[in-house]
Amino acid sequence: MVAPESRRPVLLFDVFKTLFVFDGDHVDDETFVFLADWLRYRGVALEPEHLAARFAALTQVQLAEAGGDSPDVDVIAVWDALLAEQDATAARRAVLTPELALTYRQITTREIALWPGTRAMLDACQGDFRLAIASNTQRAYTEAELRMLGIWDDFEIVRFSSDVRACKPDPKLFRAALDALDCTPEEVIYVGDNPYDDVLGADALGIPTILLDRGTQAPSGVELPTPLATVADGDPAAVARIARRHFGLERC
């Protein structure tokens, strides 16, 4: 039987190497040459070297302000502060900043696609579970990417590290997702590929995990908790099957 809507358990997903194939963050000097030209066409004149230096400096300011062992920034706030230094008005920044962030993401990304089997995995989970995301990434980038790849509407809530200025394994991101879902750790399984960020981070709040074995390595010398299950590629229904068994759900 299917659990009542209000009390269905939650499958909380990571994104990169869990739902997506991703090869990005390829930043070099040409990145800021392109961005400086992009801005010049829009009336903001900055030399590439100055643009790169201020982006790095403002990023470091935000990381310091976030604090903690695994801080994150909101790149929208970084780019907005940079454009404010150039006397761009708030109205102008509201237009430029999101597009500038997406342009930066596009030109530093070589590949982005659904991981093979993602669509089938999510389809297998529909009905019995509420689906949600808690992932280390920027909302400015990955909300658009989830929409572009056609799976945004699969998820009830989405929380990113940029929302809370903290990255996994810091439990702050997991806690924000639980709060948004109005549920307890006992009602959730976290699904991810990273033994350190995902398994260790979720375990700090008592959330069991399903580890997708995608070759992600943990730092050496770290004692890691054992996931509920480890799943190899090639069986997209495995996550749903393991979760139903864990929560005592049976199809009828």
PyMOL commands that set and color helices and strands:
alter all, ss='L'
color gray80, all
select helices_A, chain A and resi 5-7+29-40+48-66+75-85+90-107+118-125+139-148+152-154+161-164+172-181+185-187+195-203+238-247
alter helices_A, ss='H'
color red, helices_A
select strands_A, chain A and resi 10-13+20-23+111-114+130-135+157-160+188-192+209-212+229-231
alter strands_A, ss='S'
color yellow, strands_A
deselect
rebuild
show_as cartoon
